[in-house]
Amino acid sequence: MQFFHMSRSSRTPVAAAVAFLLSAGAAVAQSTPSSAPDADGPQADAAPAAESAADAAGEGATRADRRRALDRVTISAARKKLEGASTRLPLTARETPQSMSSIDASRLENETLISINDVMQNITGVNVSFYDTQRPLYFARGFQITDFQIDGVPTYSGGTQQEYDTVFYSRIDVVRGANGLTTGAGIPSATVNMIRKRPEKIFSAYGGLVMGSDAFHRVETDVNTPLTRDGRVRARFIASAQERDGFRDRHSETKTAFMATVEADLTSSTTLTLGYQDQNNVPKGAIWGTIPRFASDGSLAGLPRETSFSPSWARWSRQNGTFYAQLEQKLGDDWTLKAIANHSEGNTFRLTTYASGYASPTTGAGLRLLAAVGKSWDRRDSLDLYASGTVELFGRKHDLVIGANGVKTTTVTPTLTGVANWSYAIPDIRTWDGSAPAPTYTATGAKRVAETEQSGIFAMGRWKLLEPLALVTGARLSQWKTGTDAYSTTGAFTGRSGNFKVTDEVSPYVGVVYDVTDAVSLYASYTDLFKPQNYKDKNDQLLAPIRGSNTEVGIKGEFLDKRLAMSAAIFEAKQDNFAVRDSSVGEGTLPDGSSAYIGVNGTKTKGFEVDIGGQLAPGWTINAGYANTRITRNALDLIYANLPRHTLQLNTSYRLRGGWERLTVGAGLNAQSSVSGFGIPHPTLGTVTVTQGAFVLLNLNANYQLNERFSLRLSVRNALDKTYWANLDYPNYADPRSVMLSVRGRF
């Protein structure tokens, strides 16, 4: 394990910044008076999770007063009324008739959860799988998670916008089950809603340095400042930059992310927010394809975890930038109108290789590299407009949301000369150093332009039928269409394919919540939905939408003076017309080089989930979840995901007392039951079924509060260095043990 290895990275800008800031931070720390954290509240560095705490603290408050106020807001956030990812109604977690989990900025920081991949591995009922180094897959309730939101607005999660950096977000909510009201099309898996940090009225600054195994270096900063004396105009700048070598041979990655935003109270009832957010991932030697499980004689290949079939010239870069604007207008005391506009542009390029064949266990020969090249550019424009407020009927107040939204996505894919004839025979995989001649390619001038448009109107309400009984209803009327235009090398239009349209598609939502006591509620919900598919049949026509439904019944409670939240749910999710590979035709037989699919019925999941989060005692926190998911699939539904029936996540932390009150220690477990992969190619038997046994991963973390401003954190993932497959159908090794040490300061 390389911990503070600097030999290769010390010459890079990130490492130089790390070295400079580390020395500067140490100098400041030596000159800063020591002050222990509040012994009865949560860690002081939980402050970033509360975006409105500056007002609670008051203009004349001391730094310590403001920090304690921020702490109080953080603890109560779980029971505050928050705009929901699934309904946009102002509901607490207990009032929401669906299962949900939240991770706030404090936990993101304490456990060094720096990407959405890290977050999803700590969400109840969510399975994280990987095709390769750059293609993570997230699953809930047996289905892939494809619905991502930022501030409640759907965001593109395709080829140019994955592995979101968490430095931008104050909280990440995951609502499990269907969500068709605000996004339109959807899958009954889960919706991930990332809440951006917003400018505050009081100046604050944060800086962090993270260093770790595999030459990992990261620097991050968050500066908030009022631009006017009264704070009516304020700004915030957030940025991170990181680099790592990766545990695989020749694999490294550089990632930068930044966000700049300005917010102004134009009047006492009008607030305007403008911002720009950008993320750029540049991996080298990226893995595309699988690591062979078998050798040529049928025995296990036993290749080491660092095995890679990517030469150093392999690339897979992705960049995406988003301009966003939000106008919030209060309409009297009870109603608010919001308009949110987003304009995103991104691009991706990959020149990658994969290995074909099986290696000889005696000579190491038998594997041949093949290559692929591609690039694309996309643009996404969206507009959301909705009003929320209360109405009074029959002597009771009811919550209501009415709105409309639309989005248009354009993807341009230029045609490049193929590299299908390029190959390279690896002489001996046991000693191969990654040397291989790079293929050549050029742009032909031809291109494909794909456009997808979606729009809809929606309404939802929370109706207080009785004091303890609330009915949540909603519906969305959606329009959706797509098509791809082809252009020749001269720029002439040559035809349109993939035309598909969905009109007047209704997505209903109904839920009921009954307060048994002041602390316990029962709930039930049902919704059906549709999901257009980007897969085509053998006639090069898009498949009809997926049809699905989700039913859920559960119980939620708040205990220990509402410091601890608990929930349990029983669910059933169904999908019909789900796309699977059409085995009647070969792979890559469509005109654009993709493979043909057919729609199958009969995909269904049943199960139950239990979720616990909060404080067991002052200084002692817990976040735990268990999911039992039984998946029934159509016989042809052999997706590249091996999902266990049982999964468990458990994380706890405890701040010591007395002379050790500056130290907080934590531990986490990720456990899953055995999984099986079916139809796995075998060199002598054709195909076989492979099984991976149950396993448990141990994660450790510790935080030491150096003084009022600076803290030191240690995070160890996969502490026992468990070797296991991240995927069986598409085999690749999961990450080995990693160690990260961070220094963070606030001013």
Secondary structure, 3 states (H helix, E strand, C coil): CCCCCCCCHHHCHHHHHHHHHHHHHHHHHHHCCCCCCCCCCCCHHHHHHCCCHHHHHCCCCCHHHHHHHHHHHHHHHHHCCEECCCCCCEECCCCCCCCEEEEEHHHHHHCCCCEHHHHHCCCCCEEEEECCCCCEEEEECCEECCEEEECCEEECCCCCCCCCEHHHEEEEEEEECCCCCCCCCCCCCEEEEEEECCCCCCCEEEEEEEEECCCEEEEEEEEEEECCCCCCEEEEEEEEEEEECCCCCCCEEEEEEEEEEEEEEEECCEEEEEEEEEEEEEEECCCCCCCCCECCCCCECCCCCCCCCCCCCCEEEEEEEEEEEEEEEEECCCEEEEEEEEEEEEEEEEEEEEEEECCCCCCCCCEEEEEEEEEEEEEEEEEEEEEEEEEEECCEEEEEEEEEEEEEEEEEEEEECCCCCCEEECCCCCCCCCCCCCCCCCEEEEEEEEEEEEEEEEEEEEEEEECCEEEEEEEEEEEEEEEEEEECCCCCEEEEEEEEEEEEEEEEEEEEEEECCCCEEEEEEEEEEEECCCCECCCCCECCCEEEEEEEEEEEEEECCCCEEEEEEEEEEEEECEEEECCCCCCCCCCCCCCCEEEECCEEEEEEEEEEEEEEECCEEEEEEEEEEEEECCCCCCCCCCCCCEEEEEEEEEECCHHHCCEEEEEEEEEECCEEEEEEEECCCEEEEEEECCEEEEEEEEEEECCCCEEEEEEEECCCCCCCEEECCCCEECCCCEEEEEEEEEC
